[in-house]
């Protein structure tokens, strides 16, 4: 079964750093793009960026460029999203999703809830 | 880049057909046949319903179909069922080699 499994919920304070993960299984992880998507409480989906695990080629949305870092480790079929200094406005659910079909994201992780509060 | 424009809400009765629109510009929806549609039930991850404008992934009901004219894409749901009540998001590839989502449409089955 093709699936993406994300790391668990996080509660952090403003200014702290964080790295969340997304592990793929059931397919050749390295050769399919993985995207990260943000969903703030009660809001819509926002595309953050995408990485090609085989060579770590990465593209960011202008809205998220410089705010987060996307990385991948193809040897363990994992993608990561990290922050160096969290803000309260980073409170959201973060999804990873992969393109296994066409030019769309057909396999999604279960989401990681990140709460940033003092 | 701006989000694609979707109606905030639509509603219909069981058995009816309805269409959700998704309007972009020439550098996204209008320039590529890479529009996709996602269904999201409360507390769940999004689910791909349509990809590359008109294609249905395996396992998605034939009642869901997609189309595009110019810079506006559409998702049509025929034979509306209670289980179709959810949020729907469109997405498009862009000229900047990024993707953009629509603001989302809440579908209510009356």
Interface residues (C-beta under 8 A of the other chain):
Chain A: X35 X37 X44 X45 X46 X47 X49 X50 X59 X60 X61 X62 X63 X95 X97 X101 X102 X103 X104 X105 X106 X108 X109 X110 X111
Chain B: X1 X3 X32 X34 X36 X38 X40 X45 X46 X47 X48 X51 X52 X55 X57 X87 X89 X91 X93 X96 X97 X98 X99 X100 X101 X102 X103 X104
